[in-house]
Amino acid sequence: MTLLYILYALLLLGVLITVHEFGHFIAARLTGIAVKEFSIGFGPKLIQWKSKKNDTLFSLRPIPMGGYCLFYGDTDDDPRGEKTDDPRNYNKAPVWKRMLSVVCGPLMNFVLAFVVAVGLIAVYGAMPSEPFVQTVEAGMPAQAGGMMSGDLLLRVGDVDVSGSTTKEISDLIASSGSRTLTFTVLRDGQEQIITVTPFHDDVENRYRVGITIGYNSTKPLPASQVIPVAWDTCVYASGAILNALGRMVTTGEGINETAGPVGVVQLVAEQTREGGLEMFLNLMVIISINLGLINLFPIPGLDGSRLVFMLIEAIRRKPVSQKIESGIHLAGYALLMGLMIFFTFKDVGRIFGGP
């Protein structure tokens, strides 16, 4: 990975998180909820100014992998967890307004994904979904097995790889170790079975067969089809993400491939280097949908958990004890931070050849 592609990856994450927080901000502004601070990035302030009209502090900070929309009362509660007397306190706003401000964070991620998908499909046609062998390295197992440039990849072993990313196919090959793999490819309209034994690349510290994967994209679609196809693409991606998360929770499938921030940056950088702007925008669609969905889960510390407490408040017409709610969210933040640290160490280990 070059520094340029790492910066692209950081930019992507920064845009997704900023758009998410902007969703909270704009919903609050439209419903009359006061916003104490809106920050792009984390860390020490680089630029900061205050709106005289709305008394909101705007900040630009150097670490692009985050941001926040801070409301009055988010940090002003006393140690007992009681609400302050400030009329701008977030918890004093009607519950429906607070629910709207929470939902609009993930909603903006879905809107961003759809807008990017529309632009992507308008320019490139349907998103890349058909992996094929772009190049075959001379003297490598793939060439020895008879694989040829232009072969459309259908299956690796028993796994259907149509629609899979380069990383998913590479990981599938690497996970086989030195065991012989069968590749089912489509060549000249005929399916062929190619047998290849991966070799261990000491430089990259993984098993590979010596191919570069490309993707077939359709020609630009008629203008009348762009929006429906973009919508269908986002719906399909949402379903695929939910299915993958469901399998991870119920069977543990895919848990070893789960990545933290460092792993996501690595993935985006590698895929952008190989696939260019088209792949960068494709990843923006998928990761934005993923971010929106995850935030709607009722996990303490995330937007979904806040919605649960607000629903309870709306039903019983009385808020849950601020002390109890704050304690649950705090425990959730601690858990999420622990998971982030765990996956960060795992990502770093994976990058530098660890187990």
N, C-alpha and C positions, 0 to 999 in steps of 0.2 A: 504493500500500500504506500502510495506517495502522500506527502503532506496535503496536496491539493485535494485528493479524493477524501481524505479524512475531514478536511474542512467542509467539503460538500455534505458529508454525513452529519457533521455537527450542525450545519445550516438546516438540513432537513428536520432534525429533531427540534431545533430551536423554533422553526416555523410552526411545527405541529403543536408544540406546547404553548407558544404565544397565541396561536389561533384558539386553542382550548380556553386559555385564561381570558382572552378577549370575549369569548362567548359569555363567561360569567360577568365580565365588566359591562358589556353592552346591555345585557338583560337587566342588570341592576340599575343602570343608568335610565333605561326606558321605564322601569317600574318605580323609580324614585328612591331606590335604596342607595344610601351614601357609600362611596368607595373611598377608603382611606389612602390606599396606594396601589398603583398598577405598575408592576416591574417586568421588564424583559431581561431575562438572564438572572444569574445568581452572583453572589460575591460583592465586593466593595463597589460603591456607586461610581460610575464614570460620568454620567450626566444626570441631573435631577432638576426638575422644575415643578412648580405647584400651580394648579389651575385656580385662578382667582374666583371664577364663576362657581365651580363645584367643590373647591377646597380639596381636590384630589392631588396627591403627590405622584408624579410620573418619574420612573427611574429606568436608566439603562445601565446594566451591569455586565461584567466581562465574560462570565461563564454562560455560553449559549444554550446549555442543555436544560433549561428550566425557565421559570418565571412564576409570578403569582399575582393574584388579585386579592388584596387584603381589605377586609371590611372592618368597620368600627365594631369593637367587641371581640374580634378574633384574638387579640392579645391584651385586651383591657380588663378582662374579668379578674376579680380579686381572688386570692388564694382559696377561698371557700367555694369558688365556682358560681357565685351569684352575679347577676347581671348588673352592669353599671347604670347610672341614671342618665347617661348621654342619650338624648332622643334619636341620635343617628345610629345607635346600636343595631346591628344586623338582626338580632333576635327580637327586636321590637317591631320589625316589619311584619305585615300579614303573612301567614304561612304560604299562601299561594304565590306571593311574590318571591319568597325565598326558594320555593320549589322550582319556579321558573328560572331563577338565577343559577340554580344548581344544574338543571337539565340542559341549559343552553351551552355549557362547556362541552360535554360530549356531542351535543347536536352540531356545534360548529365544526367538530372533527369530521362528522358525516357530510356536512355541507362542503367542506374543503375537499374531501375525497371525491365527491360527485363533480365538483367544478373542475378539478384536475383531470378526472376521468373523461369529462366532456372534451377538454382541450387536447388530451392525449389521443383520444379516438378520432377527433376531428382532423388531427395532423397525421397520425400514424395508422389509422384504421383500428381494428380490434386489437386489444392488448395481446402481447406475445404469449402464445399458449402451446406452441408445438416445438419442443426442443429437438434440435438436429445436430449432427456431427459437423462442426464447421471446419475443423482441421484435424488431421491425424499426424501425430509426431512420428518421424522416421525412426525405425528401429525399436519402437515401443510395442508392448503387448497387443494394443488395439490393431496396429498395422499387421502384426504377425497373425492375428486371428481373422483378418480379412475385412475389418471395418473400413469404410470408405467415407470420404468427405461427401456430405449431402445426405447421408443416411438419416432418416427420421427415427428418433428414439421413441419406442412404444413402451417397452418394459425392460427393467433391469431385474433379472431373476423373475420373481412372481409379482413384482411391484410395478403398477402402472405409473409411468413417469410423465404422462401427458399433462401439461399444466404445472409441472414441478419446476422449481427454480434451479439455477446452476448449482447453488450450494446444496440443495436437497439431493440432487443427483450425485454430486461429488461426495457428500457424506455417506450416501448409500453405498457407493463403490468403496470408500475408505473403510466402512464398518465391516466389509466382508473379509478384510485382511488379505491373506494370500490364497484364500479359497477361490476356486474357479467360478466365474460368473457367466451367465448366459444373457446376452443382449438380444432382445427382439427388435428388429429394425424394419422399416418400410423402405424398399429400394425399387424404383421403377414399377411401383404399384403392387409389388409382391412382398409379403412378410418373409424375413429371413432370420434364422437363429445363428448368432455368432458367439463362439465360446472364447473367453478371454480370462487370463490369470493375472490379476493385478500385481504390480511390483511395489516395493517400498522405496519411496523417494526420500533419501536421507536429507536432502536440502529442505523440502517442505514438511518432512517428518509425517508422512501419511502415505497410504496406499493409493495408487492411481493407475490408469491404463494408458494414458497418453493421448487424450483427445481434448479439444476445445469445443465447448457447447455454444451454439447460437440458437436463435429463435426465429421462427417464421411469423411474419405479421401480414395481415391482409392489406389490400389496397385501401386508401381512404374511402370511407363510406359516404353515401349520399347524405346531404345535410339533414334530411328528414329522419334518418336512422340514428344519428349521432346520440341524441339525448336518450332515446329508448335503450340503445345498446350500453351507454354509460350507466344508466340506471340498473339494467340487468347485471352488468359487471359488478357493481357495488353490492347488489343483493347476493350474487353468487359468492363474492369474497366474504361477505358477512357470514353467510351460512357455512362456508368452509372453515372460517376462523372459529365459529361457535362449535362446530363438530370436532375440530382439533382440540379445543379446550375441554370439551366434554370427554373425549377419549383420554386426555391427560389426567383428568380428575378421577375417572372411573377405573381406568386400567393402567395408568402411568405411562401410556404410550406417548413418546415424544419428550418426556421429561429431561432426557439426557441432551436433547437439542435446544432446550430452553436457554435463552441468553439474557444477560443484563445489558446495561447501557454500553459497556465496552464491546460486547459481542454484536450489538445492533450497529454500532459505528463501524465495526469491522465488516459486517455483512453489507451495509450500504456502500462502503468504500469499495469493496471488491466487486460488487455487482455493477456499480456505476462505472468502474474502470473497464469492465468487460462489455457492458451494454449501453453505455453512454447516457444521454439525456432521456431517451425513451425508458430505459430501465430505472433511472432515478425517479422519474415521475410515476412509474408503475409502483415502485416501492413506497412512494409518498401516499398513494391511494391505499395500499394495503396496510401500512403502518398507522395511517390516520384512522382507518376504520377500526383497527385493533385497539388503538388508544381509546377511542370512543366507547367501544364495547366493554373493555376492561373497567373503565371508570364507572360504568353503570352497574357493575356487580356489587352486591351488598357486602363489600369487604370493608371493615372498619378503617377509616382514614380516607376512603375514596368517596366520590360523589354519590354512588349508589347507597352507601351506608347513611349518608346525610339525608337522602331522600326517604329512607325507611323511617328515620326518626321524625321527619316532617309529616309523613303519612300517619304515623301514630298520633302525632299532635293534632292533625286535622280530624282524625276519627274521634279521639277522646276529648277534643276541644281544650286540651291542656298540654303544654310541652312536657317532655320528659325532663327530669332533673338535669340541670346544666352540668352539675358535677358528675353525674353518671355518664351522660353523653360525652363530655370532655374526656373522661377516663377511658372510655371505649375507643374513641378516636385516637387518643394518645397511644394506647396499646397497639392499635392498628398501624400507626406511623412507625412505632418501634419495630413491629414485625416486618413491615415493608422495607424499612431501612436495613434490617438484618438480612432479608432476602437479597436486597440490592448489593450489599457487601459480599454475600456468599457468591452470587452469580458473577460479580466483578472479579473476584479471585479465580473463579472457575474459568471465566473468559480469558483472563491473563495467562493462566496455566495452559489453556488450549492454544493460545497464540504462540507461546514460547515452547510448545512441545511437551507440556506436562500431561499427566494422566487424565 
